[in-house]
């Protein structure tokens, strides 16, 4: 079943076309990879899907409903969450508070009632902290709950960002280079974590990543962008042997990660 569908999506910045006539479908329950050289338009596609930019033309459908022109807050409320290529945490807050902020989006009380400190408000706040701790435990950060976010090592900040995105309870999770800056061992460990979260939360995932071991380990389908245009689409095996992809991105000497 289609969860996300892009139809002929283009985005122009002045006279520069960041992407042109891009169409693809992400099916429910799928892990789909979005790969290509730097500057290919991958993060632009994420920004279009999440409402940071409005497309110049084309249609973006989520569960059959148009997203184009809707703001980021509205899109999050529809069930789409993301992480960023450049980590965006509340760096002066604790690890726990970073996730509590995301959990708090699902709580139904006003700012005024929160100031009254009524028993049911205190109970809800405790439930928020417990839920946030559960998300931290899932990514292996429960023991870091009281630590200030910007003091975490880079790889753990990546995991914190994933925990915060999970706390929004998305149907579709967009991961923008989650393994950036990690060594091969760390990146494969992250791939295992993403696989566990995908299964446990029944997530659909769209993944931008340059670590091909992670992409080939995780992705059911891969879409390749080059200069804002579709270059290829297919399974991991097909993409690794596609001559156009090898020439434009992977390199002629690329060794297949899996068959």
Secondary structure in CASP SS format (residue, H / E / C, confidence):
PFRMAT SS
TARGET T0000
AUTHOR 0000-0000-0000
METHOD secondary structure of the structure
MODEL  1
X C 1.00
X E 1.00
X E 1.00
X E 1.00
X E 1.00
X E 1.00
X E 1.00
X E 1.00
X E 1.00
X E 1.00
X E 1.00
X E 1.00
X E 1.00
X C 1.00
X C 1.00
X E 1.00
X E 1.00
X E 1.00
X E 1.00
X E 1.00
X E 1.00
X E 1.00
X E 1.00
X E 1.00
X E 1.00
X E 1.00
X E 1.00
X C 1.00
X C 1.00
X C 1.00
X E 1.00
X E 1.00
X E 1.00
X E 1.00
X E 1.00
X C 1.00
X C 1.00
X C 1.00
X C 1.00
X C 1.00
X C 1.00
X H 1.00
X H 1.00
X H 1.00
X H 1.00
X H 1.00
X H 1.00
X H 1.00
X H 1.00
X C 1.00
X C 1.00
X C 1.00
X C 1.00
X C 1.00
X C 1.00
X C 1.00
X E 1.00
X E 1.00
X E 1.00
X E 1.00
X E 1.00
X E 1.00
X C 1.00
X C 1.00
X E 1.00
X E 1.00
X C 1.00
X C 1.00
X C 1.00
X C 1.00
X C 1.00
X H 1.00
X H 1.00
X H 1.00
X H 1.00
X H 1.00
X H 1.00
X H 1.00
X C 1.00
X E 1.00
X E 1.00
X E 1.00
X C 1.00
X C 1.00
X C 1.00
X C 1.00
X C 1.00
X C 1.00
X C 1.00
X C 1.00
X C 1.00
X C 1.00
X C 1.00
X E 1.00
X H 1.00
X H 1.00
X H 1.00
X H 1.00
X H 1.00
X H 1.00
X H 1.00
X H 1.00
X H 1.00
X H 1.00
X H 1.00
X H 1.00
X C 1.00
X C 1.00
X C 1.00
X C 1.00
X H 1.00
X H 1.00
X H 1.00
X H 1.00
X H 1.00
X H 1.00
X C 1.00
X C 1.00
X H 1.00
X H 1.00
X H 1.00
X H 1.00
X H 1.00
X H 1.00
X H 1.00
X H 1.00
X H 1.00
X H 1.00
X H 1.00
X H 1.00
X H 1.00
X H 1.00
X H 1.00
X H 1.00
X H 1.00
X H 1.00
X H 1.00
X H 1.00
X C 1.00
X C 1.00
X C 1.00
X H 1.00
X H 1.00
X H 1.00
X C 1.00
X C 1.00
X C 1.00
X E 1.00
X H 1.00
X H 1.00
X H 1.00
X C 1.00
X C 1.00
X H 1.00
X H 1.00
X H 1.00
X H 1.00
X H 1.00
X H 1.00
X H 1.00
X H 1.00
X H 1.00
X H 1.00
X H 1.00
X H 1.00
X H 1.00
X C 1.00
X C 1.00
X C 1.00
X C 1.00
X C 1.00
X E 1.00
X E 1.00
X E 1.00
X E 1.00
X E 1.00
X C 1.00
X C 1.00
X C 1.00
X C 1.00
X C 1.00
X C 1.00
X C 1.00
X H 1.00
X H 1.00
X H 1.00
X H 1.00
X H 1.00
X H 1.00
X H 1.00
X H 1.00
X H 1.00
X H 1.00
X H 1.00
X H 1.00
X H 1.00
X H 1.00
X H 1.00
X H 1.00
X H 1.00
X C 1.00
X C 1.00
X C 1.00
X E 1.00
X E 1.00
X E 1.00
X E 1.00
X E 1.00
X C 1.00
X C 1.00
X C 1.00
X H 1.00
X H 1.00
X H 1.00
X H 1.00
X H 1.00
X H 1.00
X H 1.00
X C 1.00
X C 1.00
X E 1.00
X E 1.00
X E 1.00
X E 1.00
X E 1.00
X E 1.00
X C 1.00
X C 1.00
X E 1.00
X E 1.00
X E 1.00
X E 1.00
X E 1.00
X E 1.00
X C 1.00
X H 1.00
X H 1.00
X H 1.00
X H 1.00
X H 1.00
X C 1.00
X C 1.00
X H 1.00
X H 1.00
X H 1.00
X H 1.00
X H 1.00
X H 1.00
X H 1.00
X H 1.00
X C 1.00
X C 1.00
X C 1.00
X C 1.00
X C 1.00
X C 1.00
X C 1.00
X C 1.00
X C 1.00
END
